[in-house]
Every structure is written in structure tokens, then in C-alpha cells.
């Protein structure tokens, strides 16, 4: 968007009145929605042919990038074109660490592109490049997930946004996107103000980080405050969420919840459906795989590394890219590549594991989610520097200074089967990342030498 429009509220208001069809790069948004609709009518063979054609286009681009030329030569991969999807697994898996170590070799040879930076939850920043129109394609896929719950969505649809946006003050209404509420300044006082703003602007969608929204609801319940406005959809992404948490939020707002999984690198996207709360993989968006440590396909129901290939990034293709995340599939969709139909669990990112006394790994996200049952706790954060021991930082809600930590200690000991000695410390504040996300674990151990198993 033109920087003048981006920074001028009046011009943004004028621009918000322009029909979506005249918006910049709208054609990419419209064509992507049309493609999704056509695929739903045409079936699996249409999608597989689309995937193969896209991969061959991306291979042609990647072979012109020095980083891929050197990497593939070193890995003895030399195909310029694939005759079938089955050949796709011959491409070597690409790790983030390799790209970071050879950054200059992966720079685009195109005159215009967009630079993206990720790493808010990992603490390991990563820079990639993408076409300037890619956000429109991304938004079309996100909207297609939301439309399963609330169909009346287009580029003019406003939302109340409680995520990581940095704004002046506690709130800001943007004529083009909607009501922004600061997750950085979420307190009892601001929660009262936010309720009034929600009832004033009445956006149909509430778009939030799960952790921020749960904290917001805790404040409201403590204040006995409830919005008069009823949202048509609660849209939650970028963080894990449990079935119980979805029910907790859905019951409070009396609205359906769309939840999805993705990454800043845009190599995998999966979202739920009203009749299926697993995360259905968007197969027109990417090719997704679950692999073991030897880069071999993992069995259904077993935990594996999530490997993704964006079908849309023609500026810096990420082919068989190791996301650093781990997941479990419930069903295989395409057997040649062992593409999963869905993800029934996201087990955590590769750095989000505690090392137990028996040197097994247990995902910390499952543990941090357990603290939600304590209304006095605002957020927690694990810190580990030694095998079998961990510190847990606890930030309490206001007026909860006398909270008894014993039940939390007993719960964690039970969940960890006494395989991690836990030391709990109450702290004034646990700071979010630059993007407003909550970091569940600061892991100071190198996890590569430990086995990825939950203790029995």
C-alpha cells in the first residue's frame, strides 16, 4: 500500500470506501478464492496436478538461485523437472540454519520483493523474501478458513484485533482494518475500556492471539463485565490452543471459533472446520509432510517434524523446508509423498521441550496450558538450563498476591511424572516478544542429543 495512505487516517478512511475490486493486488485475492472453490468442486486429482505444476515452476526459479545450486550439488540432487509427485521426495530437506548461514546466496534476483522477518516465538530471527502481492494470496486462504464459520467476509470486513500490533496508546480504530486493542497494555482498567470500544464499533470478527484473549476474558470475569455486542466469529491463530480453551472462549463470547496453524515463512497452513476440530491442511497452499529424524515419512498417529513447501513464493522458494515444528496427523491424503490430510496435534516447536531426568523430551506447551484452570495466574514461563530441573516464572493477576502455589506445583509434578524438579517463582511481569506473542519456554540446553519422547 502507498505509504501516504498507510500513515494517513483520513486517506485510509477514503480508501476504506473504495470497493474491494479496486484495491491493490485484488486480482490475486479473487483468483485464489476462485481456485479454492474450483478445487472443492473438482476433487483430489485437480489438486495433485496443480501441486506438480507449481513445484516444477518453483524448481525452475530455484535453480537460478546460487544458494540452491550449491546446496543441491552438495546433496547430489540434479533434477530440473519432476515427472510425478512421487519424485518430490528426492529433493533434500532444507533447514533454516543452512539458509541463515548462506543468506547472501538466497537473495532474490528479482527487482521488487517484500522482506519478511520471523522468529518472535523462537528467539531465532529469520529473514525471507516474498512477492509483494503474496499477502493478498495468504489472506484469501485465511478468509477461506474463516468463511467455514462466517461467510460474509471480504477485504472490507472489519475486525477487533487483540494480537501483537504496536499502536499509540491502548487502542486505535483503523478505518480499513478495524479496532486495534493493545495486548501489551492489557490490565483491569484497559479491559473496562476495551469492552466499551467493542460495544461501540461492533465488528463481526474478533481476531486474537489465544493467550491474549484468555487473559482478557479472565479480567472481564473478575470485573463481572460482559460485552453486549455478539461477534459472529472468533478467529485465533499463531499460538496453540486446546479443546477446553476453545470451549472456554466460545462459551464466553457465544460465537464459533476458527483456529489455524501457519508460520511467518508461509510454508504450511491448516485450519479447523465446524464439524472437525483437527487442523485440515490447505493443499493448494503448500505441500506438507511429516518426517522423522532421518527425513523419512512418519506413520499416521506418530509425532514427526513438519516440513513445508510453499506453492506461491516465487521470489525465494522454500522447498521441503523444515519449519522446526512437530505434529501428528490423523490421516494420509496422498501416499506418494505421504501428505497428511490433517494435523490432530501440534506437539510444539523444536525448541519448546523440557529435558527430563531420564533425558526424554516433553512438550512444554501442553504443560503451560494447564495453568489456565487457575484464575489467579495471568501467564507462566519455563526456563531450563540443566537436565531434569526447570524454573517456572509465574505472573499473577492483580490482587492475587496471596495465591497458594502448592496446587500448581502438585499439578506440574503429576504431569511431569516427577521427572523434572520444578522451582516456582512469582515475578512482577513476563514480557511478550516484539510481535506480542508469549514465549512459553526459554530453553538453554541443546536438544539435539536427547530423544524426543514424552516420559511414561
C-alpha positions as CSV (number, residue, x, y, z in Angstrom):
1,X,0.0,0.0,0.0
2,X,1.1,3.6,-0.7
3,X,3.0,4.9,2.4
4,X,0.9,8.1,2.3
5,X,-2.3,6.0,2.7
6,X,-0.7,3.8,5.3
7,X,0.1,6.7,7.6
8,X,-2.8,9.0,7.0
9,X,-6.1,8.1,8.8
10,X,-8.3,10.3,6.6
11,X,-6.9,8.8,3.4
12,X,-7.4,5.3,5.0
13,X,-11.0,6.2,5.6
14,X,-11.4,7.3,2.0
15,X,-9.7,4.2,0.8
16,X,-11.9,2.0,3.0
17,X,-14.9,3.2,1.0
18,X,-13.4,2.0,-2.3
19,X,-15.0,-1.3,-3.5
20,X,-12.5,-4.2,-2.9
21,X,-12.2,-4.9,-6.6
22,X,-10.3,-1.6,-7.0
23,X,-7.8,-2.4,-4.2
24,X,-4.2,-3.0,-5.0
25,X,-3.5,-6.7,-5.9
26,X,-7.1,-7.5,-5.5
27,X,-7.0,-9.8,-8.5
28,X,-4.6,-12.2,-6.6
29,X,-7.1,-12.4,-3.8
30,X,-10.1,-13.0,-6.1
31,X,-8.3,-15.6,-8.3
32,X,-7.1,-17.5,-5.2
33,X,-10.6,-17.7,-3.8
34,X,-11.8,-18.9,-7.3
35,X,-9.1,-21.5,-7.3
36,X,-10.1,-22.8,-3.9
37,X,-13.7,-23.0,-5.0
38,X,-12.8,-24.8,-8.2
39,X,-10.7,-27.4,-6.3
40,X,-13.6,-28.1,-3.9
41,X,-15.7,-29.0,-7.0
42,X,-13.0,-30.8,-9.0
43,X,-11.5,-33.1,-6.4
44,X,-8.1,-34.5,-5.4
45,X,-6.7,-35.2,-8.9
46,X,-7.1,-31.5,-9.7
47,X,-5.1,-30.6,-6.6
48,X,-2.3,-33.1,-7.3
49,X,-1.9,-31.8,-10.8
50,X,-1.8,-28.2,-9.5
51,X,0.8,-29.2,-7.0
52,X,3.1,-30.8,-9.6
53,X,2.8,-27.9,-12.0
54,X,3.6,-25.4,-9.2
55,X,6.6,-27.4,-8.0
56,X,8.1,-27.5,-11.5
57,X,7.6,-23.8,-11.8
58,X,9.4,-23.3,-8.5
59,X,12.2,-25.7,-9.4
60,X,12.9,-23.6,-12.5
61,X,13.2,-20.5,-10.2
62,X,15.2,-22.2,-7.5
63,X,17.8,-23.5,-10.0
64,X,18.7,-19.8,-10.7
65,X,19.4,-19.1,-7.0
66,X,23.1,-19.7,-6.0
67,X,22.0,-21.0,-2.6
68,X,20.0,-23.8,-4.1
69,X,22.6,-24.5,-6.8
70,X,25.3,-25.1,-4.1
71,X,23.1,-27.0,-1.7
72,X,21.6,-29.3,-4.2
73,X,25.0,-30.0,-5.8
74,X,26.4,-30.9,-2.4
75,X,23.3,-33.2,-1.8
76,X,23.6,-34.8,-5.3
77,X,20.2,-33.6,-6.5
78,X,20.1,-32.5,-10.1
79,X,16.6,-32.8,-11.5
80,X,15.3,-29.7,-13.3
81,X,11.8,-31.1,-13.6
82,X,9.6,-33.7,-11.9
83,X,7.5,-36.2,-13.9
84,X,5.4,-37.1,-11.0
85,X,4.7,-36.1,-7.4
86,X,6.5,-39.2,-6.2
87,X,9.8,-37.7,-7.3
88,X,9.3,-34.7,-5.0
89,X,10.8,-36.6,-2.1
90,X,14.1,-36.8,-3.9
91,X,14.6,-33.1,-3.1
92,X,16.8,-32.8,0.1
93,X,15.2,-31.3,3.1
94,X,16.3,-27.6,3.7
95,X,17.0,-26.4,7.2
96,X,16.6,-22.8,8.4
97,X,20.2,-22.9,9.8
98,X,21.6,-23.5,6.3
99,X,19.7,-20.5,4.8
100,X,20.9,-18.3,7.7
101,X,24.5,-19.4,7.2
102,X,24.3,-18.7,3.4
103,X,22.0,-15.7,3.5
104,X,23.6,-13.8,0.5
105,X,23.3,-16.9,-1.7
106,X,19.5,-17.0,-1.3
107,X,18.8,-13.3,-2.1
108,X,16.3,-12.9,-4.9
109,X,17.4,-11.9,-8.4
110,X,14.1,-10.0,-8.9
111,X,13.9,-6.2,-8.9
112,X,10.9,-6.0,-6.5
113,X,10.1,-8.1,-3.5
114,X,9.0,-7.9,0.1
115,X,11.2,-8.8,3.1
116,X,9.7,-10.6,6.0
117,X,11.2,-11.4,9.4
118,X,10.1,-14.1,11.7
119,X,11.2,-15.6,15.0
120,X,9.0,-13.9,17.5
121,X,8.4,-17.1,19.4
122,X,11.7,-18.9,18.7
123,X,14.1,-16.2,19.7
124,X,16.0,-17.0,16.5
125,X,15.2,-14.3,13.9
126,X,14.8,-15.4,10.3
127,X,14.6,-13.3,7.2
128,X,13.0,-14.4,4.0
129,X,11.7,-12.7,0.8
130,X,8.4,-13.0,-1.0
131,X,6.4,-11.3,-3.8
132,X,4.8,-8.0,-2.9
133,X,1.3,-9.5,-3.8
134,X,1.7,-12.6,-1.6
135,X,-0.2,-11.1,1.4
136,X,-3.3,-11.0,-0.8
137,X,-3.0,-14.7,-1.6
138,X,-2.3,-15.5,2.0
139,X,-5.4,-13.5,3.1
140,X,-7.6,-15.4,0.6
141,X,-6.6,-18.7,2.2
142,X,-7.2,-17.3,5.7
143,X,-10.5,-16.0,4.7
144,X,-11.5,-19.3,3.1
145,X,-10.9,-20.9,6.6
146,X,-13.0,-18.2,8.3
147,X,-15.8,-18.5,5.8
148,X,-16.4,-22.0,7.0
149,X,-17.9,-20.3,10.1
150,X,-19.0,-16.9,8.9
151,X,-19.5,-16.4,5.2
152,X,-19.9,-12.6,4.9
153,X,-16.2,-11.8,4.7
154,X,-14.3,-9.7,2.1
155,X,-11.5,-7.1,2.1
156,X,-13.8,-4.5,3.7
157,X,-14.7,-6.7,6.7
158,X,-13.6,-5.1,9.9
159,X,-12.3,-7.0,13.0
160,X,-11.5,-6.3,16.6
161,X,-7.8,-7.2,16.8
162,X,-6.1,-8.3,20.0
163,X,-2.7,-9.5,18.8
164,X,0.8,-8.1,18.7
165,X,0.2,-4.8,16.8
166,X,2.1,-1.9,18.3
167,X,-0.2,1.2,18.5
168,X,-0.2,4.6,20.1
169,X,-2.0,4.3,23.4
170,X,-4.2,1.4,24.4
171,X,-6.4,1.3,21.4
172,X,-6.8,2.6,17.9
173,X,-9.6,2.4,15.3
174,X,-8.3,1.9,11.8
175,X,-10.9,2.7,9.0
176,X,-9.6,-0.1,6.8
177,X,-8.9,-3.0,9.3
178,X,-11.0,-2.2,12.4
179,X,-10.4,-1.8,16.1
180,X,-6.9,-2.5,17.4
181,X,-6.6,-3.3,21.2
182,X,-3.1,-3.3,22.7
183,X,-2.1,-6.7,24.1
184,X,0.9,-5.0,25.7
185,X,-1.3,-2.8,27.9
186,X,-3.9,-5.4,29.0
187,X,-4.9,-4.5,32.6
188,X,-8.2,-4.4,34.6
189,X,-8.6,-0.7,33.6
190,X,-7.9,-1.3,29.9
191,X,-10.2,-4.3,29.9
192,X,-13.1,-2.0,31.0
193,X,-12.2,0.4,28.2
194,X,-11.9,-2.4,25.7
195,X,-15.5,-3.6,26.4
196,X,-16.9,-0.2,25.8
197,X,-15.0,0.0,22.5
198,X,-16.1,-3.4,21.4
199,X,-19.8,-2.4,22.0
200,X,-19.2,0.9,20.2
201,X,-17.6,-0.4,17.0
202,X,-19.4,-3.8,16.7
203,X,-17.1,-5.6,14.3
204,X,-18.3,-9.0,13.2
205,X,-14.9,-10.7,13.9
206,X,-12.7,-10.9,16.9
207,X,-9.1,-11.7,15.8
208,X,-6.7,-12.5,18.6
209,X,-3.8,-14.5,20.0
210,X,-5.3,-17.2,22.2
211,X,-3.1,-16.2,25.2
212,X,-4.1,-12.6,25.0
213,X,-7.8,-13.4,24.6
214,X,-7.8,-15.7,27.6
215,X,-6.1,-13.1,29.7
216,X,-8.7,-10.6,28.6
217,X,-11.6,-12.9,29.5
218,X,-10.1,-13.5,32.9
219,X,-10.0,-9.8,33.6
220,X,-13.6,-9.5,32.4
221,X,-14.8,-12.3,34.6
222,X,-13.0,-10.8,37.6
223,X,-14.7,-7.5,36.9
224,X,-18.1,-9.2,36.1
225,X,-18.1,-7.4,32.7
226,X,-19.5,-8.8,29.5
227,X,-19.8,-7.3,26.0
228,X,-23.3,-6.5,24.8
229,X,-22.1,-6.9,21.2
230,X,-22.0,-10.5,20.0
231,X,-19.3,-11.4,17.5
232,X,-20.1,-13.7,14.5
233,X,-16.6,-15.3,14.6
234,X,-13.7,-15.6,17.0
235,X,-10.5,-16.1,14.8
236,X,-7.5,-17.4,16.7
237,X,-4.1,-18.1,15.2
238,X,-0.3,-18.0,15.8
239,X,-0.4,-19.9,19.1
240,X,-1.5,-23.3,20.3
241,X,-4.9,-23.8,21.8
242,X,-6.7,-26.7,23.5
243,X,-10.2,-28.0,23.1
244,X,-11.0,-26.9,26.6
245,X,-9.7,-23.4,25.9
246,X,-11.8,-23.2,22.7
247,X,-14.9,-24.1,24.7
248,X,-13.9,-21.6,27.4
249,X,-13.8,-18.7,24.9
250,X,-16.7,-19.9,22.8
251,X,-18.9,-20.1,25.8
252,X,-17.9,-16.6,27.0
253,X,-18.5,-14.9,23.6
254,X,-21.2,-17.2,22.4
255,X,-19.5,-17.4,19.0
256,X,-17.8,-20.1,16.8
257,X,-14.1,-20.3,16.8
258,X,-11.8,-20.6,13.7
259,X,-8.4,-21.7,14.6
260,X,-5.4,-22.2,12.2
261,X,-1.7,-23.1,12.1
262,X,0.9,-21.4,10.0
263,X,4.3,-19.7,10.1
264,X,5.9,-16.4,9.1
265,X,7.6,-18.2,6.2
266,X,4.2,-19.3,4.8
267,X,5.1,-22.9,4.0
268,X,2.2,-24.7,5.8
269,X,-1.4,-23.6,6.5
270,X,-4.0,-25.7,8.2
271,X,-7.4,-24.7,9.8
272,X,-10.3,-26.3,11.5
273,X,-13.9,-26.8,10.3
274,X,-17.2,-26.6,12.2
275,X,-17.5,-30.4,12.1
276,X,-13.8,-31.2,12.5
277,X,-11.6,-29.6,15.1
278,X,-8.4,-31.1,13.8
279,X,-6.4,-28.8,11.5
280,X,-7.2,-29.6,7.9
281,X,-4.2,-28.9,5.7
282,X,-4.6,-26.4,2.8
283,X,-3.2,-28.5,-0.1
284,X,-3.4,-25.7,-2.7
285,X,-1.3,-23.5,-0.3
286,X,1.6,-25.9,0.1
287,X,2.9,-29.4,0.1
288,X,3.1,-30.6,3.7
289,X,5.0,-33.6,5.1
290,X,5.7,-35.2,8.5
291,X,9.2,-36.7,8.6
292,X,11.3,-38.5,11.2
293,X,14.9,-37.5,12.1
294,X,16.2,-39.5,9.0
295,X,13.9,-37.5,6.7
296,X,11.7,-40.5,6.1
297,X,7.9,-40.3,6.2
298,X,6.3,-40.8,9.6
299,X,3.4,-43.1,10.3
300,X,-0.1,-41.8,10.9
301,X,-0.6,-41.1,14.6
302,X,3.2,-40.7,15.2
303,X,4.9,-37.4,16.0
304,X,7.1,-36.0,13.3
305,X,8.8,-32.9,12.0
306,X,6.6,-30.6,10.0
307,X,8.1,-30.0,6.6
308,X,6.5,-27.5,4.3
309,X,6.8,-26.2,0.7
310,X,5.0,-23.0,-0.3
311,X,3.5,-23.2,-3.7
312,X,3.2,-19.4,-4.0
313,X,6.6,-17.9,-3.1
314,X,8.2,-17.3,-6.5
315,X,10.7,-14.9,-5.0
316,X,12.5,-17.1,-2.5
317,X,11.1,-20.6,-2.9
318,X,11.3,-22.7,0.3
319,X,11.3,-26.3,-0.9
320,X,11.0,-29.1,1.7
321,X,11.7,-26.5,4.4
322,X,12.0,-27.8,8.0
323,X,9.7,-25.5,10.0
324,X,11.1,-26.5,13.3
325,X,7.6,-27.5,14.4
326,X,6.4,-31.0,15.3
327,X,3.0,-32.5,14.8
328,X,0.8,-35.6,14.5
329,X,-1.5,-36.4,11.5
330,X,-4.8,-38.4,11.7
331,X,-5.0,-39.5,8.1
332,X,-2.9,-39.6,4.9
333,X,-4.3,-37.7,1.9
334,X,-1.7,-38.5,-0.8
335,X,0.5,-41.6,-0.4
336,X,3.3,-40.8,-3.0
337,X,4.6,-38.1,-0.7
338,X,2.7,-39.3,2.4
339,X,0.9,-35.9,2.5
340,X,-1.3,-35.8,5.6
341,X,-4.9,-34.8,5.4
342,X,-4.9,-33.1,8.7
343,X,-2.9,-32.4,11.9
344,X,-4.6,-33.7,15.0
345,X,-1.9,-32.2,17.2
346,X,0.8,-29.6,17.1
347,X,3.3,-31.0,19.6
348,X,5.4,-27.9,19.9
349,X,8.3,-26.3,18.2
350,X,11.6,-28.0,18.2
351,X,12.9,-25.6,21.0
352,X,9.7,-25.9,23.1
353,X,10.6,-29.1,25.0
354,X,11.8,-29.7,28.6
355,X,14.5,-32.4,29.1
356,X,13.5,-34.8,31.9
357,X,15.8,-36.7,34.3
358,X,15.7,-39.7,32.0
359,X,16.7,-37.4,29.1
360,X,13.4,-37.6,27.3
361,X,11.7,-34.5,25.8
362,X,8.3,-33.4,26.9
363,X,6.5,-30.6,25.0
364,X,6.1,-27.5,27.3
365,X,3.0,-26.2,25.5
366,X,0.9,-29.0,27.0
367,X,2.2,-28.0,30.4
368,X,1.7,-24.3,30.2
369,X,-1.8,-24.7,29.0
370,X,-2.6,-26.4,32.3
371,X,-2.2,-23.2,34.3
372,X,-5.4,-21.8,32.7
373,X,-7.5,-23.5,35.3
374,X,-6.1,-21.1,37.9
375,X,-7.9,-17.8,37.6
376,X,-5.2,-16.1,39.7
377,X,-2.5,-16.8,37.2
378,X,-2.0,-14.4,34.2
379,X,0.8,-16.3,32.4
380,X,3.8,-18.6,33.1
381,X,7.2,-19.2,31.5
382,X,9.6,-22.1,31.9
383,X,13.3,-21.7,32.0
384,X,15.7,-24.6,31.7
385,X,19.5,-24.7,32.0
386,X,20.1,-28.2,33.5
387,X,18.7,-31.6,32.6
388,X,15.8,-32.7,34.9
389,X,15.3,-29.3,36.5
390,X,13.4,-26.2,35.5
391,X,12.3,-22.8,36.9
392,X,8.8,-21.6,36.3
393,X,8.1,-17.9,36.3
394,X,4.6,-17.0,37.3
395,X,2.9,-13.7,36.7
396,X,-0.3,-13.3,38.8
397,X,-3.4,-11.4,38.1
398,X,-4.0,-8.1,40.1
399,X,-5.0,-8.7,43.8
400,X,-3.7,-12.3,43.7
401,X,-0.6,-11.8,45.9
402,X,-1.8,-14.5,48.4
403,X,-2.2,-17.2,45.8
404,X,-1.1,-20.6,47.1
405,X,1.4,-22.1,44.6
406,X,1.1,-25.6,46.1
407,X,-1.7,-26.8,43.8
408,X,0.2,-25.6,40.8
409,X,3.4,-27.4,42.0
410,X,1.4,-30.6,42.6
411,X,-0.2,-30.4,39.2
412,X,3.1,-29.9,37.3
413,X,4.8,-32.7,39.3
414,X,1.9,-35.0,38.3
415,X,2.0,-34.0,34.6
416,X,5.8,-34.4,34.5
417,X,5.7,-37.7,36.5
418,X,8.3,-36.2,38.9
419,X,10.8,-36.4,36.0
420,X,11.6,-32.6,36.3
421,X,12.3,-30.8,39.6
422,X,10.2,-27.7,39.4
423,X,11.1,-24.4,41.2
424,X,8.3,-21.8,41.0
425,X,9.0,-18.1,41.3
426,X,6.4,-15.3,41.2
427,X,7.6,-12.4,39.2
428,X,6.0,-8.9,38.6
429,X,5.8,-9.3,34.8
430,X,6.6,-11.7,32.0
431,X,7.3,-9.7,28.9
432,X,6.0,-10.8,25.5
433,X,8.1,-10.8,22.3
434,X,8.4,-7.9,19.9
435,X,5.4,-9.2,18.0
436,X,3.3,-9.6,21.1
437,X,3.5,-13.4,21.4
438,X,4.0,-15.2,24.7
439,X,7.2,-17.3,24.9
440,X,6.4,-20.4,26.9
441,X,10.0,-21.7,27.3
442,X,13.5,-20.3,27.4
443,X,15.5,-23.4,26.7
444,X,19.2,-23.1,27.3
445,X,20.0,-26.7,26.6
446,X,21.0,-28.1,23.2
447,X,18.1,-30.6,22.5
448,X,19.8,-32.3,19.5
449,X,21.3,-35.0,21.7
450,X,18.2,-36.0,23.5
451,X,15.4,-38.4,22.5
452,X,12.0,-36.9,21.6
453,X,9.7,-38.9,23.8
454,X,7.3,-37.9,26.5
455,X,8.1,-39.7,29.8
456,X,5.9,-42.6,30.6
